[in-house]
């Protein structure tokens, strides 16, 4: 069996009004965290950081909870998504135009409370969000 295609991303949190908020991106009707495919010989964390910058323009993330990660079960013809957790002190998200597509990869972004994020993300991502939330709340 072929090894799964690895997508890497970051669950980005930011404190707003004394509550943690999670950055979600929407494409079509689907909300998820910034992520994308790892390139050949690219470390997953490096891929995650590259994707965050390409999709949101956010840089200088703080991995205050370490570099632990969680992965989804395989989906979409064997793809697995790996997520790290980081904090951003920046809230200015931009959805730049992807030169290959000629338009942004995502239609909108939103900073959501845990409860709002849990309502929006797909079922396969909920356990990842729950893990991140428990890590942050410790």
C-alpha positions as CSV (number, residue, x, y, z in Angstrom):
1,X,0.0,0.0,0.0
2,X,1.3,3.5,-0.9
3,X,2.2,5.7,2.0
4,X,-0.4,8.5,2.6
5,X,0.0,12.0,1.0
6,X,0.9,14.3,3.9
7,X,-0.6,17.7,4.3
8,X,0.8,19.9,7.1
9,X,-0.8,22.9,8.8
10,X,-1.0,24.9,12.0
11,X,-3.9,25.5,14.4
12,X,-3.2,29.2,15.0
13,X,-4.6,30.8,18.2
14,X,-4.8,34.4,19.3
15,X,-6.0,35.9,22.6
16,X,-8.9,38.3,21.9
17,X,-11.0,39.7,24.7
18,X,-9.5,37.3,27.3
19,X,-10.4,34.3,25.2
20,X,-8.5,32.1,22.8
21,X,-9.6,32.4,19.2
22,X,-8.8,30.0,16.4
23,X,-8.0,31.1,12.8
24,X,-10.2,29.3,10.3
25,X,-10.1,29.6,6.5
26,X,-13.0,28.8,4.3
27,X,-12.9,27.5,0.7
28,X,-16.3,26.7,-0.8
29,X,-18.4,25.6,2.2
30,X,-15.6,24.0,4.1
31,X,-13.7,25.5,7.1
32,X,-10.3,24.3,8.1
33,X,-7.0,25.5,9.5
34,X,-4.2,26.7,7.2
35,X,-2.5,23.7,5.7
36,X,-1.1,22.3,2.5
37,X,0.8,19.4,0.9
38,X,4.4,18.8,1.9
39,X,6.9,19.1,-0.9
40,X,9.5,16.5,-1.8
41,X,12.1,16.3,1.0
42,X,10.4,19.1,3.0
43,X,10.0,18.6,6.7
44,X,6.4,18.7,7.8
45,X,6.8,21.6,10.2
46,X,8.6,23.6,7.5
47,X,5.8,22.8,5.1
48,X,3.2,23.9,7.7
49,X,5.0,27.3,8.2
50,X,5.3,27.8,4.5
51,X,1.6,27.1,3.9
52,X,0.6,29.4,6.8
53,X,2.6,32.3,5.2
54,X,1.4,31.5,1.7
55,X,-2.3,31.3,2.7
56,X,-2.5,34.0,5.4
57,X,0.7,36.1,5.3
58,X,1.2,35.3,9.0
59,X,4.8,34.8,10.1
60,X,6.7,34.6,13.5
61,X,4.4,32.1,15.1
62,X,5.2,31.0,18.6
63,X,5.1,27.3,19.3
64,X,4.7,27.8,23.0
65,X,3.2,24.3,23.4
66,X,6.1,22.6,21.6
67,X,6.1,20.9,18.3
68,X,3.8,18.0,19.1
69,X,1.2,17.3,16.5
70,X,-1.9,15.3,15.7
71,X,-3.0,13.8,12.4
72,X,-6.4,13.1,10.9
73,X,-7.3,9.6,9.7
74,X,-6.8,9.2,5.9
75,X,-9.3,11.1,3.7
76,X,-9.7,12.2,0.1
77,X,-7.9,9.2,-1.5
78,X,-5.4,8.6,1.3
79,X,-4.4,12.1,2.3
80,X,-3.5,12.7,6.0
81,X,-3.5,16.1,7.5
82,X,-1.0,16.9,10.3
83,X,-1.6,19.8,12.6
84,X,0.7,21.7,15.0
85,X,-0.4,24.4,17.4
86,X,1.0,27.9,17.6
87,X,0.1,31.3,18.8
88,X,0.1,34.5,16.7
89,X,0.4,38.0,18.1
90,X,-0.8,39.3,14.8
91,X,-4.4,39.4,13.8
92,X,-4.0,41.0,10.4
93,X,-4.6,38.1,8.1
94,X,-4.5,38.5,4.3
95,X,-5.6,36.1,1.7
96,X,-3.1,36.7,-1.1
97,X,-3.5,35.7,-4.7
98,X,-2.0,32.3,-5.4
99,X,0.0,32.8,-8.6
100,X,-0.9,29.3,-9.9
101,X,-4.6,29.8,-9.4
102,X,-4.9,33.5,-10.2
103,X,-7.0,34.0,-7.0
104,X,-6.7,33.4,-3.3
105,X,-6.9,29.8,-2.2
106,X,-9.6,30.6,0.4
107,X,-12.7,32.7,0.2
108,X,-12.7,34.1,3.8
109,X,-11.0,33.8,7.2
110,X,-12.5,34.1,10.7
111,X,-11.1,34.2,14.2
112,X,-13.4,31.9,16.2
113,X,-13.9,30.9,19.8
114,X,-13.5,27.2,20.4
115,X,-17.3,26.7,20.4
116,X,-17.6,28.6,17.1
117,X,-14.7,26.7,15.5
118,X,-16.1,23.3,16.6
119,X,-19.4,24.2,14.9
120,X,-17.7,25.0,11.6
121,X,-14.9,22.4,11.1
122,X,-15.6,19.0,9.5
123,X,-16.0,16.0,11.7
124,X,-12.6,14.6,10.9
125,X,-11.0,17.8,12.2
126,X,-13.0,18.0,15.5
127,X,-10.7,15.6,17.5
128,X,-7.7,17.7,16.4
129,X,-9.4,20.9,17.5
130,X,-10.3,19.2,20.8
131,X,-6.7,18.1,21.3
132,X,-5.4,21.6,20.6
133,X,-8.0,23.2,22.9
134,X,-7.0,20.9,25.8
135,X,-3.3,21.6,25.2
136,X,-4.0,25.4,25.3
137,X,-6.2,25.2,28.3
138,X,-3.7,23.3,30.5
